[in-house]
Amino acid sequence: MTTVPTKRLKEILNHFEGQEIIVVGDIMLDHFIKGTVSRISPEAPVPVVDVKKEFFVAGGAGNVAVNLAALGAKPVLVSVVGQDLGGEMLKGFLRDKKVNIYGVTEDPDRPTTQKIRVMAEQQQIVRFDRESKKTISPAVSSQCMKSFELAIKTAKGVILSDYGKGMLSDHNIKTIVDMCRKHKIPVCVDPKIDNFKKYKNITCMTPNTKEAWEGAGDSPKTGEEAIEKLGNKILKMLDADSILITRSADGMSLFEKGNEKPITIKATAREVYDVTGAGDTVISVFTLALAAGAKLPEAAVLANYAAGIVVEKSGTATATREEIEGVLK
């Protein structure tokens, strides 16, 4: 178990303001339709949803960028949308949240990724997906990477947010990691299992327990010894500086290069209401803390506090610096 003095954590938080962080990955428009159900349709054996509320939020890498903006950072988003209404709505939402979207490229050959969820009394009834999982075209990729090269000149950190929708090709991953190493800035990854082993030489990866077992190609096992072996295996496999495994009610385990024993961080949430987007919050706070001068364990402790705040909220939520400061002990 690790502890960091509250004074030090507040000091790091105070340096969040204005830090420029690049987020590269798959962005999506999350569309929620919420209502109540009191009858079955006479046309088919399906519930009739009486719609009471409808709203849109940024999902995927977009939610990571929104998290960063809520923390006082200056996020720069590098991604792709389609030339459609969904893309316009998504860009408008991100602008409103103070996310810099000059690196968001329009691709006329693919739709904006959308997840449309129909909910009744907190229960999801059905979800519609509009998406393409094809790797983005060389022309669009080149445009995105030009934006990245421009942004990295002033950035203090990079997040790769991989949802398997084609933005993070093998070439883009390697180019981004190499450039981060060259500029000596942290590069942290929220992985997609299919690409897990492609993220070599990174600063940190933040898988949850399920992702960690799947990414390592192992069947899940219980106990601290099993987690210890798992984390060290991934650390060596990726030649990473660190691995932060998020473990829900069991907190987090941080593995650092050169240390065989992980640092365990106890969960802080009083009540878990909704884990949606918690991983986005973890990687946002962790990377931002590193950019603000934190050491890896300090960044992990702050990220853990932020995750504890977010899981107590409903839906895809964010944590602010004021909220984090409020729960620091």
Secondary structure, DSSP 8 states (H G I E B T S, - for coil): -----HHHHHHHHHT-TT-EEEEEE-EEEEEEEEEEEEEE-SSSSSEEEEEEEEEEEEEEHHHHHHHHHHTT-EEEEEEEEESSHHHHHHHHHHHHTT-EEEEEEEETTS---EEEEEEETTEEEEEEEE---S---HHHHHHHHHHHHHHTTT-SEEEEE--SSSSS-HHHHHHHHHHHHHHT--EEEE--GGGGGG--S-SEE--BHHHHHHHHT-----SHHHHHHHHHHHHHHHT-SEEEEE-GGG-EEEEETT-SS-EEE----SS----TTHHHHHHHHHHHHHHTT--HHHHHHHHHHHHHHHTTSSSS----HHHHHHH--
